[in-house]
Amino acid sequence: MTESASARPIVVAVCSDLDELDIRPHLDRIAAEGHTVRFLTGWDRDAILAEAGDADALMLGYGVVDADVIDALPRLGMIALASMGFDNVDLAAAGRRGVAVSNIVGAATEEVATHALALTLDAVRGISAYDRSVRADGWDLESVPVQPRLSGRTLGVVGLGRIGVAYLERARPLFGRIVGHDPFLPDDRVRSLGIEPATLDELLRVADVVSLHLPLTEQTHGLIGAQALAAMKEDAVLVNVSRGGLIDSTALRDALDRGRLRAAALDVLDEEPPGAGHPLLGHPRVTLTPHAGFRSAEALEDYVRLQADNILAWARTGAALTPVPALG
């Protein structure tokens, strides 16, 4: 139990850019326990540095909290994220300072897994490509390369956490074979999911669809680059609903241009929102959604509730309900 969390009321600085979330009822829960809740005028680093100097805790959306921000807030003891991903916080710097970081676990597992399956089917069946073709050129079924039969194809799932497992369970009836890779799971655990364990290289060589379900860390950044793309089966499909930084966008564009891959279906990009010159924007073999996989009315409510729950747990006990392990 930390002194800052338990011996006095805390100051919570709210720097959320998630405008569609109704967080006020949950901020009222925090205030009801005697804590001060303050909305910042923005969610960028300048607003945080200018207005959160006395904050014990930050409630954060997609804003970035780097080492300089952490070091500039002397009372900071807690950063509560409104997402499962945590790549917008310097965890090593937080760990060195003893700042707890929490994320949201399980709130949108169903939504993201279902979105991943929808993107998979869209890319394999060419649904978005057909739609673009019909609107632009008329009624031409040959505007999309002939599709494979999924019951004779192999699905490769990279990352077997909650969402990866929920996705493979949804996809299981459709594919003839499923292989999985997770650097943190032993082969026996992978087999217990009813799928075949594989190294990443093995999975890339055999999978007709590769779906990514990993967090973005220093180790996974750029995981799917030129070398990995060259190892994939020709005519394979790449799906990503995790974090855009897992993929080298320029290398993926090159693989698509050369016809190495059938398609890519992505809910995330390495630049969000993408600039006009992003290599994947407008590509005819790429289906994009705007980091929307988590969205449902129920999930949005769960996100804000669980974020507030983490703040309250830390204030009461010095420990968040769903902490992100510190690095460094």
Rosetta blueprint (number, residue, H / E / L):
1 M L
2 T L
3 E H
4 S H
5 A H
6 S H
7 A L
8 R L
9 P L
10 I L
11 V E
12 V E
13 A E
14 V E
15 C E
16 S L
17 D L
18 L L
19 D L
20 E L
21 L L
22 D L
23 I L
24 R H
25 P H
26 H H
27 L H
28 D H
29 R H
30 I H
31 A H
32 A H
33 E L
34 G L
35 H L
36 T E
37 V E
38 R E
39 F E
40 L L
41 T L
42 G L
43 W L
44 D L
45 R H
46 D H
47 A H
48 I H
49 L H
50 A H
51 E H
52 A L
53 G L
54 D L
55 A L
56 D L
57 A E
58 L E
59 M E
60 L E
61 G L
62 Y L
63 G L
64 V L
65 V E
66 D L
67 A H
68 D H
69 V H
70 I H
71 D H
72 A H
73 L L
74 P L
75 R L
76 L L
77 G L
78 M E
79 I E
80 A E
81 L E
82 A L
83 S L
84 M L
85 G L
86 F L
87 D L
88 N L
89 V E
90 D L
91 L H
92 A H
93 A H
94 A H
95 G H
96 R H
97 R H
98 G L
99 V L
100 A E
101 V E
102 S E
103 N L
104 I L
105 V L
106 G L
107 A L
108 A L
109 T H
110 E H
111 E H
112 V H
113 A H
114 T H
115 H H
116 A H
117 L H
118 A H
119 L H
120 T H
121 L H
122 D H
123 A H
124 V H
125 R H
126 G L
127 I H
128 S H
129 A H
130 Y H
131 D H
132 R H
133 S H
134 V H
135 R H
136 A H
137 D H
138 G L
139 W L
140 D L
141 L H
142 E H
143 S H
144 V L
145 P L
146 V L
147 Q L
148 P L
149 R L
150 L H
151 S H
152 G H
153 R L
154 T E
155 L E
156 G E
157 V E
158 V E
159 G L
160 L L
161 G L
162 R H
163 I H
164 G H
165 V H
166 A H
167 Y H
168 L H
169 E H
170 R H
171 A H
172 R L
173 P L
174 L L
175 F L
176 G L
177 R E
178 I E
179 V E
180 G E
181 H E
182 D L
183 P L
184 F L
185 L L
186 P L
187 D H
188 D H
189 R H
190 V H
191 R H
192 S H
193 L L
194 G L
195 I L
196 E E
197 P E
198 A L
199 T L
200 L H
201 D H
202 E H
203 L H
204 L H
205 R H
206 V H
207 A L
208 D L
209 V E
210 V E
211 S E
212 L E
213 H L
214 L L
215 P L
216 L L
217 T L
218 E L
219 Q L
220 T L
221 H L
222 G L
223 L L
224 I E
225 G L
226 A H
227 Q H
228 A H
229 L H
230 A H
231 A H
232 M L
233 K L
234 E L
235 D L
236 A E
237 V E
238 L E
239 V E
240 N E
241 V L
242 S L
243 R L
244 G H
245 G H
246 L H
247 I E
248 D L
249 S H
250 T H
251 A H
252 L H
253 R H
254 D H
255 A H
256 L H
257 D H
258 R L
259 G L
260 R L
261 L E
262 R E
263 A E
264 A E
265 A E
266 L E
267 D L
268 V L
269 L L
270 D L
271 E L
272 E L
273 P L
274 P L
275 G L
276 A L
277 G L
278 H L
279 P L
280 L L
281 L L
282 G L
283 H L
284 P L
285 R L
286 V E
287 T E
288 L E
289 T L
290 P L
291 H L
292 A L
293 G L
294 F L
295 R L
296 S L
297 A H
298 E H
299 A H
300 L H
301 E H
302 D H
303 Y H
304 V H
305 R H
306 L H
307 Q H
308 A H
309 D H
310 N H
311 I H
312 L H
313 A H
314 W H
315 A H
316 R H
317 T H
318 G L
319 A L
320 A L
321 L L
322 T L
323 P E
324 V L
325 P L
326 A L
327 L L
328 G L
